[in-house]
Amino acid sequence: MAFLNRNPSLCFLVLTFAYLLLLTSPVHSLSCSSQKFTNNKLYTKCTDLPTLGASLHWTHIPKNPSLSIAFVAPPAKPEGWIAWAINPTQTGMAGSQALVAFKDSNGSMTVKTYNISSYSSLVEGKISLEVPESSAEYSDKSMKIFATVKLPKTMTEVNHVWQVGGSVEEGMPVKHEFQPANLKAMGKLQLQLTENAQSNDTATTPVGSPSIAPITSITPSPSPKTNSGSRNTITYAFFMLMVRVLILN
Protein backbone atom coordinates (compact mmCIF):
# COMPACT_ATOMS: atom_id res chain seq x y z
CA MET A 1 0.00 0.00 0.00
CA ALA A 2 2.82 2.34 0.89
CA PHE A 3 4.43 1.37 -2.41
CA LEU A 4 1.32 2.48 -4.28
CA ASN A 5 1.22 5.67 -2.25
CA ARG A 6 4.79 6.49 -3.31
CA ASN A 7 3.96 5.73 -6.94
CA PRO A 8 0.87 7.74 -7.86
CA SER A 9 1.37 7.09 -11.58
CA LEU A 10 1.34 3.33 -11.06
CA CYS A 11 -1.70 3.61 -8.82
CA PHE A 12 -3.50 5.63 -11.46
CA LEU A 13 -2.72 3.01 -14.11
CA VAL A 14 -3.98 0.19 -11.88
CA LEU A 15 -7.24 2.01 -11.21
CA THR A 16 -7.69 2.85 -14.88
CA PHE A 17 -7.10 -0.77 -15.89
CA ALA A 18 -9.61 -2.04 -13.33
CA TYR A 19 -12.19 0.49 -14.45
CA LEU A 20 -11.78 -0.43 -18.11
CA LEU A 21 -12.20 -4.10 -17.25
CA LEU A 22 -15.42 -3.25 -15.48
CA LEU A 23 -16.71 -1.35 -18.48
CA THR A 24 -15.77 -3.97 -21.06
CA SER A 25 -16.86 -7.09 -19.20
CA PRO A 26 -19.58 -8.65 -21.36
CA VAL A 27 -23.09 -8.85 -19.96
CA HIS A 28 -25.27 -11.52 -21.50
CA SER A 29 -29.00 -11.89 -21.05
CA LEU A 30 -30.57 -15.28 -20.70
CA SER A 31 -30.27 -17.25 -23.90
CA CYS A 32 -33.49 -18.25 -25.62
CA SER A 33 -33.05 -21.84 -24.46
CA SER A 34 -33.39 -20.64 -20.85
CA GLN A 35 -36.60 -18.69 -21.42
CA LYS A 36 -39.87 -20.14 -20.19
CA PHE A 37 -43.40 -18.94 -20.83
CA THR A 38 -46.36 -18.68 -18.49
CA ASN A 39 -48.51 -20.61 -20.95
CA ASN A 40 -45.93 -23.44 -20.84
CA LYS A 41 -45.91 -23.59 -24.63
CA LEU A 42 -42.92 -25.28 -26.23
CA TYR A 43 -41.34 -24.65 -29.62
CA THR A 44 -39.06 -26.82 -31.73
CA LYS A 45 -36.45 -24.10 -32.28
CA CYS A 46 -35.26 -20.89 -30.73
CA THR A 47 -32.80 -18.27 -31.88
CA ASP A 48 -31.06 -15.44 -30.05
CA LEU A 49 -31.45 -12.69 -32.62
CA PRO A 50 -28.35 -10.57 -33.25
CA THR A 51 -29.79 -7.16 -32.35
CA LEU A 52 -32.02 -5.40 -29.82
CA GLY A 53 -31.71 -8.17 -27.22
CA ALA A 54 -34.47 -10.10 -28.96
CA SER A 55 -35.12 -13.80 -29.35
CA LEU A 56 -37.50 -15.89 -31.42
CA HIS A 57 -39.02 -19.26 -30.59
CA TRP A 58 -40.74 -20.98 -33.48
CA THR A 59 -42.31 -24.14 -34.81
CA HIS A 60 -42.91 -24.70 -38.51
CA ILE A 61 -45.94 -26.85 -39.35
CA PRO A 62 -45.54 -28.03 -42.99
CA LYS A 63 -48.79 -30.02 -43.18
CA ASN A 64 -50.84 -26.90 -42.55
CA PRO A 65 -48.26 -24.34 -43.67
CA SER A 66 -47.93 -22.07 -40.69
CA LEU A 67 -45.49 -20.71 -38.18
CA SER A 68 -46.15 -20.73 -34.44
CA ILE A 69 -43.93 -18.12 -32.79
CA ALA A 70 -43.02 -16.47 -29.53
CA PHE A 71 -41.08 -13.25 -30.02
CA VAL A 72 -39.37 -11.80 -26.94
CA ALA A 73 -37.69 -8.40 -26.65
CA PRO A 74 -37.29 -5.56 -24.15
CA PRO A 75 -39.01 -2.40 -25.42
CA ALA A 76 -36.84 0.71 -25.68
CA LYS A 77 -38.75 2.02 -22.64
CA PRO A 78 -41.30 0.28 -20.38
CA GLU A 79 -44.11 2.26 -22.03
CA GLY A 80 -42.86 1.34 -25.51
CA TRP A 81 -43.60 -1.43 -27.97
CA ILE A 82 -42.11 -4.42 -29.76
CA ALA A 83 -42.80 -5.78 -33.22
CA TRP A 84 -42.16 -8.90 -35.26
CA ALA A 85 -43.01 -9.09 -38.93
CA ILE A 86 -42.83 -11.25 -42.04
CA ASN A 87 -42.00 -9.64 -45.37
CA PRO A 88 -43.53 -11.90 -48.06
CA THR A 89 -41.80 -10.23 -51.01
CA GLN A 90 -38.39 -8.87 -50.00
CA THR A 91 -35.97 -8.22 -47.17
CA GLY A 92 -36.31 -5.14 -45.01
CA MET A 93 -39.16 -3.31 -43.36
CA ALA A 94 -41.02 -1.90 -46.37
CA GLY A 95 -43.72 -4.37 -47.36
CA SER A 96 -43.62 -6.32 -44.10
CA GLN A 97 -46.73 -7.62 -42.36
CA ALA A 98 -46.25 -6.81 -38.71
CA LEU A 99 -47.47 -7.89 -35.30
CA VAL A 100 -46.99 -5.06 -32.81
CA ALA A 101 -47.45 -5.44 -29.04
CA PHE A 102 -47.82 -2.68 -26.46
CA LYS A 103 -49.86 -1.68 -23.41
CA ASP A 104 -53.28 -0.24 -24.19
CA SER A 105 -54.93 2.62 -22.30
CA ASN A 106 -55.94 0.20 -19.53
CA GLY A 107 -52.39 -1.07 -19.10
CA SER A 108 -53.19 -4.46 -20.64
CA MET A 109 -50.98 -5.94 -23.32
CA THR A 110 -52.46 -6.01 -26.79
CA VAL A 111 -51.32 -7.19 -30.25
CA LYS A 112 -52.29 -5.33 -33.41
CA THR A 113 -51.49 -5.98 -37.06
CA TYR A 114 -49.94 -3.43 -39.39
CA ASN A 115 -49.26 -3.43 -43.11
CA ILE A 116 -46.02 -1.48 -43.44
CA SER A 117 -46.26 -0.52 -47.08
CA SER A 118 -43.32 1.89 -46.90
CA TYR A 119 -40.81 3.32 -44.44
CA SER A 120 -43.11 6.31 -43.89
CA SER A 121 -46.43 4.48 -43.72
CA LEU A 122 -47.77 2.51 -40.75
CA VAL A 123 -51.36 1.40 -41.26
CA GLU A 124 -53.24 -0.63 -38.67
CA GLY A 125 -55.55 -3.21 -40.17
CA LYS A 126 -55.75 -6.60 -41.81
CA ILE A 127 -52.49 -7.93 -43.21
CA SER A 128 -51.87 -10.20 -46.18
CA LEU A 129 -51.00 -13.17 -43.96
CA GLU A 130 -53.72 -14.80 -41.90
CA VAL A 131 -53.13 -14.70 -38.14
CA PRO A 132 -55.56 -17.16 -36.49
CA GLU A 133 -54.37 -16.34 -32.98
CA SER A 134 -52.21 -13.79 -31.22
CA SER A 135 -51.60 -12.56 -27.69
CA ALA A 136 -48.98 -10.68 -25.70
CA GLU A 137 -47.65 -10.34 -22.19
CA TYR A 138 -45.14 -8.27 -20.24
CA SER A 139 -42.80 -9.79 -17.67
CA ASP A 140 -39.16 -9.55 -16.58
CA LYS A 141 -38.84 -6.18 -18.37
CA SER A 142 -39.59 -7.84 -21.72
CA MET A 143 -42.63 -7.97 -23.93
CA LYS A 144 -43.64 -11.22 -25.58
CA ILE A 145 -45.73 -11.82 -28.69
CA PHE A 146 -47.37 -15.22 -29.18
CA ALA A 147 -48.93 -15.89 -32.56
CA THR A 148 -49.69 -18.37 -35.30
CA VAL A 149 -49.20 -17.11 -38.85
CA LYS A 150 -50.34 -19.03 -41.93
CA LEU A 151 -47.78 -19.23 -44.74
CA PRO A 152 -48.00 -19.77 -48.50
CA LYS A 153 -47.55 -23.47 -49.34
CA THR A 154 -44.49 -22.87 -51.49
CA MET A 155 -42.62 -20.67 -49.00
CA THR A 156 -39.23 -22.21 -48.15
CA GLU A 157 -37.75 -19.27 -46.28
CA VAL A 158 -39.20 -16.43 -44.28
CA ASN A 159 -37.87 -12.88 -44.44
CA HIS A 160 -38.52 -11.58 -40.95
CA VAL A 161 -38.01 -8.23 -39.29
CA TRP A 162 -38.11 -7.25 -35.63
CA GLN A 163 -38.15 -3.88 -33.92
CA VAL A 164 -38.62 -2.04 -30.61
CA GLY A 165 -39.81 1.46 -29.80
CA GLY A 166 -39.99 3.76 -26.81
CA SER A 167 -43.54 5.09 -26.73
CA VAL A 168 -47.13 4.78 -27.88
CA GLU A 169 -49.39 7.77 -28.52
CA GLU A 170 -53.17 7.46 -28.86
CA GLY A 171 -52.88 3.76 -29.53
CA MET A 172 -50.23 4.14 -32.24
CA PRO A 173 -46.57 3.10 -31.92
CA VAL A 174 -44.23 6.07 -32.19
CA LYS A 175 -41.35 5.78 -34.66
CA HIS A 176 -38.38 3.76 -33.45
CA GLU A 177 -34.76 4.93 -33.39
CA PHE A 178 -32.54 4.51 -36.44
CA GLN A 179 -29.42 3.25 -34.71
CA PRO A 180 -27.36 0.43 -36.30
CA ALA A 181 -29.05 -2.14 -34.06
CA ASN A 182 -32.46 -1.04 -35.35
CA LEU A 183 -31.43 -0.94 -38.99
CA LYS A 184 -29.92 -4.43 -38.87
CA ALA A 185 -32.93 -6.05 -37.22
CA MET A 186 -33.83 -8.43 -40.04
CA GLY A 187 -33.07 -11.99 -41.03
CA LYS A 188 -34.23 -15.21 -42.67
CA LEU A 189 -35.78 -18.39 -41.34
CA GLN A 190 -35.02 -21.45 -43.44
CA LEU A 191 -38.07 -23.71 -43.48
CA GLN A 192 -38.45 -27.43 -44.04
CA LEU A 193 -41.19 -28.73 -46.30
CA THR A 194 -41.38 -32.21 -44.79
CA GLU A 195 -42.62 -33.05 -41.31
CA ASN A 196 -39.96 -35.69 -40.66
CA ALA A 197 -36.95 -33.43 -41.33
CA GLN A 198 -34.31 -33.11 -38.65
CA SER A 199 -35.19 -30.41 -36.12
CA ASN A 200 -31.72 -28.87 -36.11
CA ASP A 201 -31.37 -28.45 -39.85
CA THR A 202 -32.86 -24.96 -39.87
CA ALA A 203 -31.43 -21.73 -38.62
CA THR A 204 -31.92 -18.02 -38.56
CA THR A 205 -29.53 -16.05 -40.73
CA PRO A 206 -29.65 -12.30 -40.19
CA VAL A 207 -29.14 -10.12 -43.22
CA GLY A 208 -27.25 -6.89 -43.37
CA SER A 209 -28.18 -3.28 -43.94
CA PRO A 210 -31.59 -1.93 -44.99
CA SER A 211 -32.74 -2.20 -48.59
CA ILE A 212 -30.95 0.94 -49.70
CA ALA A 213 -27.68 -0.98 -49.34
CA PRO A 214 -26.69 -4.39 -50.73
CA ILE A 215 -27.90 -7.26 -48.56
CA THR A 216 -25.16 -9.43 -47.09
CA SER A 217 -25.88 -12.63 -45.22
CA ILE A 218 -24.22 -12.99 -41.84
CA THR A 219 -24.34 -16.02 -39.60
CA PRO A 220 -24.65 -15.06 -35.93
CA SER A 221 -22.20 -16.70 -33.58
CA PRO A 222 -23.69 -18.53 -30.62
CA SER A 223 -23.96 -16.63 -27.38
CA PRO A 224 -20.78 -17.19 -25.37
CA LYS A 225 -21.39 -19.07 -22.14
CA THR A 226 -19.14 -17.05 -19.89
CA ASN A 227 -19.56 -16.42 -16.21
CA SER A 228 -19.84 -12.69 -16.84
CA GLY A 229 -21.65 -11.97 -13.56
CA SER A 230 -18.76 -13.32 -11.48
CA ARG A 231 -16.18 -11.49 -13.58
CA ASN A 232 -18.03 -8.20 -13.17
CA THR A 233 -18.35 -8.72 -9.41
CA ILE A 234 -14.64 -9.49 -8.97
CA THR A 235 -13.54 -6.56 -11.12
CA TYR A 236 -15.85 -4.15 -9.31
CA ALA A 237 -14.63 -5.38 -5.89
CA PHE A 238 -10.99 -4.90 -6.96
CA PHE A 239 -11.74 -1.41 -8.24
CA MET A 240 -13.48 -0.38 -5.01
CA LEU A 241 -10.64 -1.87 -2.93
CA MET A 242 -8.09 0.26 -4.76
CA VAL A 243 -10.22 3.37 -4.26
CA ARG A 244 -10.41 2.62 -0.55
CA VAL A 245 -6.62 2.18 -0.37
CA LEU A 246 -6.14 5.62 -1.90
CA ILE A 247 -8.62 7.25 0.46
CA LEU A 248 -7.14 5.66 3.59
CA ASN A 249 -3.59 6.54 2.60
C-alpha positions in Angstrom: 0.0 0.0 0.0 2.8 2.3 0.9 4.4 1.4 -2.4 1.3 2.5 -4.3 1.2 5.7 -2.3 4.8 6.5 -3.3 4.0 5.7 -6.9 0.9 7.7 -7.9 1.4 7.1 -11.6 1.3 3.3 -11.1 -1.7 3.6 -8.8 -3.5 5.6 -11.5 -2.7 3.0 -14.1 -4.0 0.2 -11.9 -7.2 2.0 -11.2 -7.7 2.8 -14.9 -7.1 -0.8 -15.9 -9.6 -2.0 -13.3 -12.2 0.5 -14.4 -11.8 -0.4 -18.1 -12.2 -4.1 -17.3 -15.4 -3.3 -15.5 -16.7 -1.3 -18.5 -15.8 -4.0 -21.1 -16.9 -7.1 -19.2 -19.6 -8.6 -21.4 -23.1 -8.8 -20.0 -25.3 -11.5 -21.5 -29.0 -11.9 -21.1 -30.6 -15.3 -20.7 -30.3 -17.2 -23.9 -33.5 -18.2 -25.6 -33.0 -21.8 -24.5 -33.4 -20.6 -20.9 -36.6 -18.7 -21.4 -39.9 -20.1 -20.2 -43.4 -18.9 -20.8 -46.4 -18.7 -18.5 -48.5 -20.6 -21.0 -45.9 -23.4 -20.8 -45.9 -23.6 -24.6 -42.9 -25.3 -26.2 -41.3 -24.6 -29.6 -39.1 -26.8 -31.7 -36.5 -24.1 -32.3 -35.3 -20.9 -30.7 -32.8 -18.3 -31.9 -31.1 -15.4 -30.1 -31.4 -12.7 -32.6 -28.3 -10.6 -33.2 -29.8 -7.2 -32.4 -32.0 -5.4 -29.8 -31.7 -8.2 -27.2 -34.5 -10.1 -29.0 -35.1 -13.8 -29.3 -37.5 -15.9 -31.4 -39.0 -19.3 -30.6 -40.7 -21.0 -33.5 -42.3 -24.1 -34.8 -42.9 -24.7 -38.5 -45.9 -26.9 -39.4 -45.5 -28.0 -43.0 -48.8 -30.0 -43.2 -50.8 -26.9 -42.5 -48.3 -24.3 -43.7 -47.9 -22.1 -40.7 -45.5 -20.7 -38.2 -46.1 -20.7 -34.4 -43.9 -18.1 -32.8 -43.0 -16.5 -29.5 -41.1 -13.3 -30.0 -39.4 -11.8 -26.9 -37.7 -8.4 -26.7 -37.3 -5.6 -24.2 -39.0 -2.4 -25.4 -36.8 0.7 -25.7 -38.8 2.0 -22.6 -41.3 0.3 -20.4 -44.1 2.3 -22.0 -42.9 1.3 -25.5 -43.6 -1.4 -28.0 -42.1 -4.4 -29.8 -42.8 -5.8 -33.2 -42.2 -8.9 -35.3 -43.0 -9.1 -38.9 -42.8 -11.2 -42.0 -42.0 -9.6 -45.4 -43.5 -11.9 -48.1 -41.8 -10.2 -51.0 -38.4 -8.9 -50.0 -36.0 -8.2 -47.2 -36.3 -5.1 -45.0 -39.2 -3.3 -43.4 -41.0 -1.9 -46.4 -43.7 -4.4 -47.4 -43.6 -6.3 -44.1 -46.7 -7.6 -42.4 -46.2 -6.8 -38.7 -47.5 -7.9 -35.3 -47.0 -5.1 -32.8 -47.4 -5.4 -29.0 -47.8 -2.7 -26.5 -49.9 -1.7 -23.4 -53.3 -0.2 -24.2 -54.9 2.6 -22.3 -55.9 0.2 -19.5 -52.4 -1.1 -19.1 -53.2 -4.5 -20.6 -51.0 -5.9 -23.3 -52.5 -6.0 -26.8 -51.3 -7.2 -30.2 -52.3 -5.3 -33.4 -51.5 -6.0 -37.1 -49.9 -3.4 -39.4 -49.3 -3.4 -43.1 -46.0 -1.5 -43.4 -46.3 -0.5 -47.1 -43.3 1.9 -46.9 -40.8 3.3 -44.4 -43.1 6.3 -43.9 -46.4 4.5 -43.7 -47.8 2.5 -40.7 -51.4 1.4 -41.3 -53.2 -0.6 -38.7 -55.6 -3.2 -40.2 -55.8 -6.6 -41.8 -52.5 -7.9 -43.2 -51.9 -10.2 -46.2 -51.0 -13.2 -44.0 -53.7 -14.8 -41.9 -53.1 -14.7 -38.1 -55.6 -17.2 -36.5 -54.4 -16.3 -33.0 -52.2 -13.8 -31.2 -51.6 -12.6 -27.7 -49.0 -10.7 -25.7 -47.6 -10.3 -22.2 -45.1 -8.3 -20.2 -42.8 -9.8 -17.7 -39.2 -9.6 -16.6 -38.8 -6.2 -18.4 -39.6 -7.8 -21.7 -42.6 -8.0 -23.9 -43.6 -11.2 -25.6 -45.7 -11.8 -28.7 -47.4 -15.2 -29.2 -48.9 -15.9 -32.6 -49.7 -18.4 -35.3 -49.2 -17.1 -38.8 -50.3 -19.0 -41.9 -47.8 -19.2 -44.7 -48.0 -19.8 -48.5 -47.5 -23.5 -49.3 -44.5 -22.9 -51.5 -42.6 -20.7 -49.0 -39.2 -22.2 -48.2 -37.7 -19.3 -46.3 -39.2 -16.4 -44.3 -37.9 -12.9 -44.4 -38.5 -11.6 -41.0 -38.0 -8.2 -39.3 -38.1 -7.2 -35.6 -38.1 -3.9 -33.9 -38.6 -2.0 -30.6 -39.8 1.5 -29.8 -40.0 3.8 -26.8 -43.5 5.1 -26.7 -47.1 4.8 -27.9 -49.4 7.8 -28.5 -53.2 7.5 -28.9 -52.9 3.8 -29.5 -50.2 4.1 -32.2 -46.6 3.1 -31.9 -44.2 6.1 -32.2 -41.3 5.8 -34.7 -38.4 3.8 -33.5 -34.8 4.9 -33.4 -32.5 4.5 -36.4 -29.4 3.2 -34.7 -27.4 0.4 -36.3 -29.1 -2.1 -34.1 -32.5 -1.0 -35.3 -31.4 -0.9 -39.0 -29.9 -4.4 -38.9 -32.9 -6.1 -37.2 -33.8 -8.4 -40.0 -33.1 -12.0 -41.0 -34.2 -15.2 -42.7 -35.8 -18.4 -41.3 -35.0 -21.5 -43.4 -38.1 -23.7 -43.5 -38.5 -27.4 -44.0 -41.2 -28.7 -46.3 -41.4 -32.2 -44.8 -42.6 -33.0 -41.3 -40.0 -35.7 -40.7 -36.9 -33.4 -41.3 -34.3 -33.1 -38.6 -35.2 -30.4 -36.1 -31.7 -28.9 -36.1 -31.4 -28.4 -39.9 -32.9 -25.0 -39.9 -31.4 -21.7 -38.6 -31.9 -18.0 -38.6 -29.5 -16.1 -40.7 -29.6 -12.3 -40.2 -29.1 -10.1 -43.2 -27.2 -6.9 -43.4 -28.2 -3.3 -43.9 -31.6 -1.9 -45.0 -32.7 -2.2 -48.6 -31.0 0.9 -49.7 -27.7 -1.0 -49.3 -26.7 -4.4 -50.7 -27.9 -7.3 -48.6 -25.2 -9.4 -47.1 -25.9 -12.6 -45.2 -24.2 -13.0 -41.8 -24.3 -16.0 -39.6 -24.7 -15.1 -35.9 -22.2 -16.7 -33.6 -23.7 -18.5 -30.6 -24.0 -16.6 -27.4 -20.8 -17.2 -25.4 -21.4 -19.1 -22.1 -19.1 -17.1 -19.9 -19.6 -16.4 -16.2 -19.8 -12.7 -16.8 -21.7 -12.0 -13.6 -18.8 -13.3 -11.5 -16.2 -11.5 -13.6 -18.0 -8.2 -13.2 -18.3 -8.7 -9.4 -14.6 -9.5 -9.0 -13.5 -6.6 -11.1 -15.9 -4.2 -9.3 -14.6 -5.4 -5.9 -11.0 -4.9 -7.0 -11.7 -1.4 -8.2 -13.5 -0.4 -5.0 -10.6 -1.9 -2.9 -8.1 0.3 -4.8 -10.2 3.4 -4.3 -10.4 2.6 -0.5 -6.6 2.2 -0.4 -6.1 5.6 -1.9 -8.6 7.2 0.5 -7.1 5.7 3.6 -3.6 6.5 2.6 
